[in-house]
Amino acid sequence: MIAEIFAFFSRSINSPDIRKKIVITGLILAAYRFIGHIPAAGLDRSSLQALFAGSALLSLLDVFSGGTLANFSIMALGLAPYINASIIMQLFTFAIPRFEELSKEGEYGQEKINQYTRFLTIPLSLFQGFGIYVLLNNQNIIPSLTPFGVMALAITMMAGTMLAIWLGELITEYGVGNGISFLIFAGIIARMPVVIGRSAATVQSENVMSIMVFLIVAIVIIGLIVFVNEGTRQIPIRHARARGRVQEGSSASYLPLRVNQAGVIPIIFAVSLVLMPSLVGQFLAGVGNPKVANIAVRITELFNPQSVVYNVFYFFLVFGFTYFYTAIVFNPEKIAENLQKGGSFIPGIRPGSQTVSYLSFVLSRITMIGALFLGLIAILPSLMSGIIGVSNLVIGGTGILIVVSVVLELTRDIEAQLVMRKYEGILR
């Protein structure tokens, strides 16, 4: 296994095209991490870090911003506004005919949807920047600013988010893998030493055995994530060979349907939404109306990352987004149409509507397994952290899911480019 890993990296480095993409990705990532540590002015950073260290919710937010939120850098919002805008735009493709038409127009339509997503990110980032200011101002972390100062701070946060989006798109175009997912992955990896250190500092000697059990379960979870992400259902496909108008038998191949067709996107979407109730609750907790403040405090308590309500809500978000995103990335009608045009068919299934129904049925069943698995893995470490009494481990499930999924996607991307390079060499 280790020899195969080294051989894979050796082939990647020896390929000039892939080596160039890896170098570009590394340089963009270094720039992202450097800019992410440029602080915004006007706050007490020691109090801010103490606040984040004592709040599981804020610690989770900080992990997904790559540490930029605890430092309150100019990229404090990270990619959260863009993710929220992407969710809204994908909902629009189902609800608004104009966007549905765009989604079916191939590369041009996707580019227009991406453009609208970036436009929508601007007001969302301004609103979230203002919300972060109000939240920190209520905690006396940042002093009260003039309206012009608040506007300048919100614009700075928005500019940081747009810069992060641009860097992510550069990785997608010139580097390896999906740039947005890769930046989130890099932020989680960068914060893991800090999280592990905090967790180790809170461990008591009598909890060592519990920690060992947790580590063993974590290794098993990583293995299961790899197993499920790589799992596929092979649908047999027959291709009729024809000479003129006469068919001469058929050849066989397979249509692979992945168990986790949506990849890491459902987790990222779910995290961006599951934190909303707590943030809104903390935002409203400082208002002057006692009834509203009491309701806000109750919402914050219900959606604490260790609460049952939070974990149930998180599970169903992951479950729902898995189905939602699978419906976007895999279209049974288009697959059936392409098979019919190419003279291919599924043995025992009539081309056309019956093929669509069959593919939808199979995809629904395997997506059920993938959605249940992702939802359970997402909340399992939170439940275990409550059992062993180490609250900082609350990020484990989500972090592991994203890290493992992105690593697998990067590996598949590099492997595909290696195979393409091999065929290009044969053609030459």
C-alpha positions in Angstrom: 0.0 0.0 0.0 2.8 2.5 1.0 4.7 1.5 -2.2 1.6 2.2 -4.3 1.2 5.6 -2.7 4.8 6.6 -3.3 4.5 5.3 -6.9 1.4 7.5 -7.4 3.1 10.6 -6.1 6.2 9.8 -8.2 4.1 9.6 -11.4 2.3 12.8 -10.5 5.6 14.7 -9.9 7.2 13.3 -13.1 4.3 14.5 -15.3 5.2 18.1 -16.3 1.5 19.2 -16.7 0.4 17.8 -13.3 3.6 19.1 -11.6 2.8 22.6 -12.9 -0.8 22.3 -11.6 0.4 21.2 -8.2 2.9 24.1 -8.0 0.2 26.6 -9.0 -2.2 25.1 -6.4 0.5 25.4 -3.7 1.3 29.0 -4.6 -2.4 30.0 -4.5 -2.9 28.2 -1.2 0.1 29.9 0.3 -1.3 33.3 -0.8 -4.7 32.4 0.6 -3.2 31.5 4.0 -1.0 34.6 4.1 -3.9 37.0 3.3 -6.0 35.1 5.8 -3.7 36.2 8.6 -3.9 40.0 7.7 -5.9 41.3 10.7 -8.8 43.8 10.5 -8.3 46.7 12.9 -10.1 47.8 16.0 -10.6 44.8 18.3 -9.2 43.0 21.3 -7.7 39.8 19.9 -6.9 38.2 23.2 -10.5 38.5 24.3 -11.6 37.3 20.8 -9.5 34.1 21.0 -10.7 33.5 24.6 -14.3 33.8 23.3 -13.7 31.3 20.5 -11.9 28.9 22.8 -14.9 28.8 25.1 -17.6 28.4 22.5 -18.1 25.1 20.6 -20.2 26.9 18.0 -17.7 29.7 17.3 -14.9 27.1 17.3 -16.7 25.2 14.6 -17.2 28.4 12.6 -13.5 29.2 13.0 -12.5 25.8 11.7 -14.5 26.3 8.5 -13.0 29.7 8.0 -9.5 28.2 8.3 -8.7 30.2 11.5 -9.4 33.5 9.9 -12.4 34.2 12.0 -10.6 33.8 15.4 -7.9 36.1 14.1 -10.6 38.4 12.7 -8.7 38.8 9.4 -9.9 40.5 6.3 -11.1 37.0 5.2 -13.0 36.4 8.4 -16.2 35.3 6.6 -14.3 32.8 4.5 -16.4 31.1 1.8 -19.6 30.9 3.9 -21.5 33.7 1.9 -20.6 32.0 -1.4 -21.8 28.6 -0.2 -25.1 30.2 1.0 -25.4 31.9 -2.4 -24.8 28.6 -4.2 -27.6 26.9 -2.1 -30.0 29.7 -3.0 -29.1 29.6 -6.7 -29.5 25.8 -6.9 -32.9 26.2 -5.2 -33.8 28.8 -7.9 -33.0 26.2 -10.6 -35.9 24.1 -9.3 -38.3 26.9 -8.5 -37.8 29.5 -11.3 -38.2 28.5 -14.9 -35.6 31.0 -16.2 -32.9 29.4 -14.0 -34.0 25.9 -14.9 -33.6 26.7 -18.6 -30.1 28.1 -17.9 -29.1 25.0 -16.0 -29.9 23.0 -19.2 -27.9 25.2 -21.5 -24.6 23.4 -20.9 -21.4 25.4 -20.3 -22.9 28.8 -21.1 -25.8 28.3 -18.7 -23.5 27.1 -15.9 -21.3 30.1 -16.4 -24.3 32.5 -16.1 -25.4 30.7 -13.0 -21.9 31.0 -11.5 -22.0 34.7 -12.4 -25.3 35.2 -10.6 -24.0 33.3 -7.6 -21.1 35.7 -7.3 -23.4 38.7 -7.6 -25.6 37.3 -4.8 -22.6 36.7 -2.7 -21.9 40.4 -2.4 -25.1 41.4 -0.4 -24.9 38.2 1.6 -21.4 38.8 2.7 -22.2 42.5 3.6 -25.1 41.2 5.7 -23.0 38.5 7.4 -20.2 41.0 8.0 -22.6 43.3 9.8 -23.9 40.3 11.8 -20.4 39.4 12.9 -19.8 43.0 14.0 -23.0 43.1 16.1 -22.2 39.7 17.6 -18.7 40.7 18.7 -19.9 44.2 19.8 -22.5 42.5 22.1 -19.6 40.5 23.6 -17.5 43.7 24.1 -14.8 42.3 21.8 -15.1 45.1 19.3 -16.0 48.7 20.2 -19.0 50.5 18.9 -18.2 52.0 15.5 -19.8 54.9 13.6 -22.1 54.0 10.7 -19.2 54.8 8.3 -16.9 52.5 10.3 -19.4 49.6 10.3 -19.9 50.1 6.5 -16.1 50.0 6.0 -15.8 46.9 8.1 -18.6 45.1 6.2 -17.1 46.1 2.8 -13.7 44.8 4.0 -15.3 41.4 4.9 -17.0 41.3 1.6 -13.8 42.0 -0.3 -12.1 39.2 1.6 -14.8 36.8 0.6 -14.7 37.7 -3.0 -10.9 37.4 -3.0 -11.2 33.9 -1.5 -13.7 33.0 -4.3 -11.3 34.3 -6.9 -8.4 32.2 -5.5 -10.7 29.1 -5.4 -11.7 29.6 -9.0 -8.0 30.0 -10.0 -7.3 26.6 -8.4 -10.3 25.0 -10.3 -9.1 26.4 -13.6 -5.3 26.1 -13.3 -4.7 23.8 -10.4 -6.0 20.4 -9.3 -9.4 19.6 -7.8 -12.3 21.9 -7.0 -10.9 25.1 -5.7 -13.6 26.0 -3.2 -13.6 22.5 -1.6 -9.8 22.6 -1.5 -9.6 25.9 0.3 -12.1 24.6 3.0 -10.0 21.4 3.2 -6.8 23.4 3.7 -8.4 25.5 6.4 -9.5 22.4 8.3 -6.0 20.9 8.0 -4.4 24.1 9.1 -6.6 24.3 12.3 -6.3 20.6 13.2 -3.0 21.1 15.3 -4.7 23.8 17.3 -7.8 21.7 17.9 -5.8 18.6 18.8 -3.8 20.7 21.3 -6.9 22.1 22.9 -8.5 18.7 23.1 -5.3 17.2 24.7 -5.2 20.0 27.2 -8.7 19.1 28.5 -8.1 15.4 28.7 -7.9 14.0 32.2 -5.8 10.9 33.1 -8.9 8.8 33.7 -10.1 9.6 30.1 -7.1 8.2 28.3 -8.9 4.9 27.6 -11.9 6.8 26.3 -9.6 8.8 24.0 -8.0 5.5 22.7 -11.4 4.1 21.9 -12.3 7.4 20.1 -9.1 7.2 18.0 -9.8 3.6 17.1 -13.4 4.5 16.1 -12.0 7.5 14.1 -9.7 5.2 12.1 -12.6 2.9 11.4 -14.8 5.9 10.3 -12.1 7.0 7.9 -12.0 3.5 6.4 -15.8 3.5 6.1 -15.8 6.9 4.4 -13.3 5.7 1.8 -15.3 2.5 1.3 -18.6 4.3 0.8 -17.2 7.1 -1.3 -15.5 4.6 -3.6 -18.5 2.2 -3.7 -20.5 2.0 -6.9 -23.4 0.0 -8.4 -22.5 -1.3 -11.8 -25.4 -1.1 -14.2 -24.8 -3.5 -17.2 -25.0 -1.7 -20.6 -25.2 -3.4 -24.0 -23.9 -1.6 -27.1 -25.3 -2.9 -30.4 -22.8 -3.0 -33.2 -24.2 -2.3 -36.7 -22.9 -2.6 -40.2 -25.1 -0.6 -42.4 -28.6 -1.5 -41.4 -27.7 -4.9 -40.0 -26.9 -5.3 -36.3 -24.0 -7.7 -35.6 -24.4 -8.7 -31.9 -23.5 -6.4 -29.0 -20.7 -5.6 -26.7 -21.0 -5.1 -22.9 -19.9 -2.4 -20.5 -21.1 -0.9 -17.2 -22.6 2.4 -16.1 -21.2 3.1 -12.6 -23.5 4.7 -10.1 -21.6 6.0 -7.0 -23.2 5.4 -3.6 -22.1 8.9 -2.6 -22.9 10.7 -5.9 -22.9 14.2 -4.4 -19.4 13.9 -2.8 -18.5 16.5 -0.1 -21.0 19.2 -1.1 -23.9 18.1 1.1 -21.7 18.3 4.2 -20.5 21.8 3.3 -24.1 23.0 2.5 -25.4 21.4 5.8 -22.8 23.0 7.9 -23.5 26.5 6.5 -27.2 26.1 7.4 -27.0 24.3 10.7 -25.1 27.2 12.3 -27.7 29.8 11.2 -30.2 29.3 14.2 -27.4 29.8 16.7 -26.0 32.8 15.0 -29.4 34.4 14.7 -30.1 33.6 18.4 -26.8 35.2 19.5 -27.5 38.2 17.2 -31.0 38.7 18.8 -29.9 38.0 22.4 -28.6 41.5 22.8 -31.8 43.3 21.7 -33.7 45.5 24.2 -37.0 43.5 24.1 -36.9 41.0 26.9 -39.3 38.5 25.2 -37.2 38.5 22.0 -34.0 38.1 24.0 -35.4 35.2 26.0 -36.5 33.4 22.8 -33.1 34.1 21.2 -31.3 32.6 24.3 -33.6 29.5 24.1 -32.8 29.1 20.4 -29.1 29.3 21.1 -29.4 26.6 23.8 -31.4 24.3 21.6 -28.9 24.6 18.7 -25.8 24.1 20.8 -23.5 21.7 18.9 -23.8 19.2 21.8 -27.6 19.3 21.9 -30.0 16.6 20.5 -31.9 19.2 18.5 -28.7 20.4 16.8 -27.6 16.9 15.9 -31.0 15.8 14.6 -31.3 19.0 12.5 -27.8 18.4 11.2 -28.5 14.8 10.3 -31.6 15.7 8.3 -29.8 18.5 6.5 -27.0 16.2 5.4 -29.6 13.6 4.4 -31.7 16.1 2.4 -28.8 17.8 0.7 -27.4 14.4 -0.4 -30.6 13.7 -2.3 -30.9 17.3 -3.5 -27.4 17.6 -4.9 -27.5 14.1 -6.4 -30.6 15.2 -8.4 -28.6 18.1 -9.7 -25.4 16.2 -10.7 -27.1 13.1 -12.1 -30.0 13.3 -14.6 -31.5 9.9 -15.4 -33.5 11.4 -18.3 -30.3 12.7 -19.9 -28.5 9.4 -19.4 -31.3 7.4 -20.9 -31.5 9.8 -23.9 -27.7 9.4 -24.5 -27.9 5.6 -24.2 -30.8 5.5 -26.7 -29.0 7.8 -29.2 -25.9 5.7 -29.0 -27.8 2.5 -29.6 -27.2 1.2 -26.1 -29.6 -0.3 -23.6 -29.8 -1.9 -20.2 -30.6 -5.7 -20.6 -34.2 -6.4 -19.8 -35.2 -2.7 -19.7 -36.8 -0.9 -22.7 -35.1 2.3 -23.9 -36.8 5.5 -23.0 -39.1 6.0 -20.1 -38.6 2.6 -18.6 -34.8 3.2 -18.6 -35.4 6.5 -16.8 -37.6 4.9 -14.2 -35.1 2.1 -13.6 -32.2 4.4 -13.2 -34.2 6.7 -10.9 -35.2 3.7 -8.8 -31.6 2.3 -8.5 -30.2 5.8 -7.8 -32.8 6.4 -5.1 -31.9 3.2 -3.2 -28.2 3.7 -3.3 -28.5 7.4 -2.4 -30.5 6.3 0.6 -27.5 4.3 1.8 -25.1 7.1 1.1 -27.3 9.8 2.8 -27.9 7.7 5.9 -24.2 7.0 6.2 -23.1 10.6 5.7 -25.7 11.8 8.3 -24.7 9.2 10.9 -21.0 9.9 10.4 -21.6 13.6 10.7 -23.2 13.4 14.1 -21.3 10.3 15.5 -18.2 12.2 16.8 -20.4 14.8 18.4 -22.2 12.0 20.3 -18.9 10.4 21.3 -17.4 13.6 22.4 -20.2 14.0 24.8 -19.6 10.5 26.2 -15.8 11.0 26.7 -16.2 14.6 27.9 -14.0 16.4 25.4 -16.1 19.1 23.8 -13.4 20.2 21.2 -13.9 16.9 19.4 -17.3 18.2 18.2 -15.7 19.1 14.9 -14.4 15.6 14.2 -17.1 14.1 12.1 -17.6 17.1 9.7 -13.8 17.7 9.5 -13.0 14.1 8.7 -15.8 13.8 6.1 -14.6 16.9 4.2 -10.8 16.0 4.5 -11.2 12.4 3.3 -13.7 13.3 0.6 -11.5 16.1 -0.8 -8.4 13.9 -0.7 -10.3 11.2 -2.7 -11.5 13.8 -5.2 -8.0 15.2 -5.7 -6.7 11.6 -6.1 -9.3 10.8 -8.8 -8.6 14.1 -10.6 -4.9 13.4 -10.7 -5.4 9.8 -11.8 -7.7 11.0 -14.6 -5.1 13.4 -15.8 -2.4 10.7 -15.7 -4.6 8.3 -17.7 -5.3 11.1 -20.2 -1.6 11.8 -20.6 -1.0 8.1 -21.2 -3.5 8.0 -24.0 -2.1 11.2 -25.5 1.3 9.6 -25.6 -0.2 6.5 -27.4 -1.9 8.7 -30.0 1.4 10.6 -30.6 
